[in-house]
Amino acid sequence: KMFEEADWVVKSVMIGLVLASIFSWTLLIIKLFEFSGLNRSSNKFIEAFRGARSIADMRRVATAEEFDGNPLADMAAAATEEVELSRQAGLSVAGEHRGSTMARANTAVGAVQAGLAKRLSGGQQFLASVGSGGPFIGLFGTVWGIMNSFIGIANTNTTNLAVVAPGIAEALLATGIGLFAAIPSVIFYNYFQTQIAAYGTRSEGFVAELMNAISRQLDKGA
């Protein structure tokens, strides 16, 4: 009833905030499942990767169907593919061209890492926008509604609270919806930022492990 009796501007603000809230919660659920699946897949991949005994084994594990789309697997696949391409080009990857081969492998891994940052941060800008802008948009609706209420006081020439109270209540509802949309967005934005940073640190550690493993295999002539 409060929504139905509100001014059209206040109604527009409320509808926009409700839609933003629905999109935010949808995004929250999607990202929760994404990070859960990503960490689970990465745990399995690292366990399998550490069992590899040669660069060919590393490549076989990294390109396995069960790890398709896993960022760590993509890094390993990119690095081992670069080593294989260098070998196919007739370069002495375990000899005089070892340094340049390692440098190219490291560059290939860096390209995958750059894409990883963009992938993990998807949706964060929307959450930040809702979290920072939601209360102010709701406040705009409130100010507009209260302004109309005071105009109503002037037109009716009465200070009776019963006349203006409904309009003020409708206006305050806009702020309430704005906070309802903003608070979860802020909380989960910070949570996902922590998750992104944690996975970034994990990927950096894996890159060091990957390059050490490739270097070790090249020293062995594998």
C-alpha positions in Angstrom: 0.0 0.0 0.0 2.9 2.4 0.8 4.4 1.6 -2.6 1.1 2.1 -4.4 0.5 5.5 -2.9 4.0 6.8 -3.4 4.9 9.4 -5.9 6.0 8.1 -9.4 9.6 9.3 -8.8 9.7 7.4 -5.4 8.2 4.4 -7.1 10.9 4.5 -9.8 13.6 4.6 -7.2 12.1 1.7 -5.3 11.7 -0.5 -8.4 15.3 0.3 -9.5 16.7 -0.6 -6.0 14.7 -3.8 -5.8 16.0 -4.9 -9.2 19.5 -4.0 -8.2 19.1 -6.1 -5.0 17.8 -9.1 -7.1 20.7 -8.8 -9.5 23.1 -8.5 -6.5 21.9 -11.6 -4.8 21.9 -13.5 -8.1 25.5 -12.5 -8.6 26.4 -13.3 -5.0 25.1 -16.9 -5.4 26.9 -17.4 -8.7 30.2 -16.1 -7.4 29.9 -18.3 -4.2 29.5 -21.4 -6.4 32.3 -20.2 -8.7 34.9 -19.8 -6.0 33.8 -23.0 -4.3 34.2 -25.0 -7.5 37.4 -23.2 -8.4 39.2 -24.0 -5.1 37.9 -27.6 -5.2 39.2 -28.1 -8.8 42.5 -26.4 -8.0 43.1 -28.7 -5.1 42.6 -31.8 -7.3 44.7 -30.4 -10.1 47.7 -29.5 -7.8 47.6 -33.0 -6.3 47.6 -34.5 -9.8 50.3 -32.1 -11.0 52.7 -33.0 -8.2 52.5 -36.6 -9.3 53.9 -35.7 -12.8 57.4 -37.1 -13.6 58.1 -35.3 -16.8 57.1 -32.2 -18.8 55.0 -34.5 -21.0 53.2 -35.7 -17.8 52.6 -32.2 -16.7 51.1 -31.3 -20.1 48.9 -34.4 -20.0 47.6 -33.5 -16.5 47.1 -29.8 -17.4 45.1 -30.6 -20.6 42.9 -33.3 -19.0 39.2 -32.8 -19.5 38.4 -32.8 -15.8 40.6 -29.7 -15.3 39.2 -27.8 -18.4 38.9 -24.1 -17.5 40.9 -24.3 -14.3 43.3 -21.3 -14.2 46.2 -23.3 -12.7 45.8 -26.0 -15.3 45.8 -23.3 -18.0 49.0 -21.9 -16.7 50.7 -25.3 -16.7 49.4 -26.1 -20.2 50.7 -22.7 -21.5 54.1 -23.2 -20.0 54.6 -26.8 -21.1 53.2 -26.0 -24.6 55.8 -23.3 -25.0 58.6 -25.8 -24.0 57.2 -28.3 -26.5 57.0 -25.7 -29.3 60.6 -24.7 -28.6 61.6 -28.3 -28.8 59.7 -28.8 -32.1 61.5 -25.8 -33.5 64.8 -27.6 -33.0 66.0 -25.5 -30.1 68.1 -27.1 -27.4 65.7 -26.5 -24.5 68.0 -28.4 -22.1 71.1 -26.8 -23.4 72.1 -23.4 -24.9 68.4 -22.3 -25.4 67.3 -23.2 -21.9 67.2 -19.7 -20.6 65.2 -18.3 -23.5 62.8 -21.3 -23.3 62.2 -20.6 -19.6 61.6 -16.9 -20.3 59.0 -17.7 -23.0 57.3 -20.2 -20.7 57.1 -17.6 -18.0 55.7 -15.1 -20.4 53.0 -17.6 -21.5 52.0 -18.1 -17.9 51.9 -14.3 -17.3 49.4 -14.0 -20.1 47.1 -16.6 -18.5 47.4 -14.8 -15.1 46.3 -11.5 -16.7 43.1 -13.1 -17.9 42.6 -14.7 -14.5 42.5 -11.3 -12.7 39.8 -10.1 -15.1 37.8 -13.4 -14.8 37.8 -13.4 -11.0 36.9 -9.7 -10.7 33.8 -10.1 -12.9 30.7 -8.6 -11.2 32.8 -6.8 -8.5 32.2 -3.4 -10.1 28.4 -3.9 -10.0 28.5 -4.9 -6.3 30.7 -1.9 -5.5 28.3 0.4 -7.4 25.2 -1.0 -5.6 27.0 -0.9 -2.3 28.1 2.7 -2.6 25.2 4.2 -4.6 22.2 2.3 -3.1 21.9 4.4 0.0 22.2 7.6 -1.9 19.7 6.6 -4.5 17.3 5.6 -1.7 18.0 8.9 0.0 17.1 10.8 -3.2 13.7 9.0 -3.2 13.2 9.9 0.5 14.1 13.6 -0.1 11.8 13.8 -3.0 8.9 12.2 -1.1 9.4 14.4 2.0 9.6 17.5 -0.3 6.2 16.5 -1.7 4.8 16.0 1.8 5.9 19.6 2.8 4.3 20.9 -0.4 1.1 19.0 0.6 1.3 20.8 4.0 1.5 24.2 2.2 -1.4 23.4 -0.1 -3.7 22.2 2.7 -2.7 24.9 5.2 -2.5 22.4 8.0 0.2 21.1 10.3 -1.7 17.9 11.2 0.8 15.1 11.2 -1.9 12.6 10.0 -2.0 14.5 6.7 1.8 14.2 5.9 2.8 11.1 7.8 1.8 8.6 5.0 3.9 10.5 2.5 6.9 10.7 4.8 6.6 7.0 5.6 6.5 6.1 1.9 9.6 8.3 1.3 11.5 6.6 4.2 10.7 3.2 2.6 13.0 4.2 -0.3 15.9 4.6 2.0 15.2 1.3 3.7 15.2 -0.5 0.3 18.4 1.3 -0.6 20.1 0.0 2.6 18.6 -3.5 2.0 20.3 -3.5 -1.4 23.6 -1.9 -0.4 24.5 -3.7 2.8 24.8 -7.3 1.4 26.6 -5.9 -1.7 29.2 -4.2 0.5 29.7 -7.2 2.7 30.1 -9.7 -0.2 32.2 -7.2 -2.2 34.8 -7.2 0.6 34.5 -11.0 1.0 35.1 -11.6 -2.7 38.0 -9.2 -2.8 39.6 -11.3 0.0 38.9 -14.5 -2.0 40.4 -12.9 -5.2 43.5 -11.9 -3.3 43.8 -15.3 -1.7 43.5 -17.1 -5.1 46.0 -14.6 -6.6 48.5 -15.5 -3.9 47.8 -19.2 -4.5 48.4 -18.8 -8.2 51.7 -16.9 -7.7 52.8 -19.8 -5.5 51.8 -22.3 -8.1 53.7 -20.4 -10.8 56.9 -20.6 -8.8 56.3 -24.3 -8.3 55.5 -24.8 -12.0 58.6 -23.0 -13.2 60.8 -24.9 -10.7 59.4 -28.2 -11.9 60.0 -27.3 -15.6 63.5 -26.1 -14.8 64.2 -29.3 -12.9 63.0 -31.5 -15.8 65.1 -29.5 -18.3 68.2 -30.0 -16.1 67.5 -33.7 -16.2 67.1 -33.5 -20.0 63.4 -34.5 -19.9 
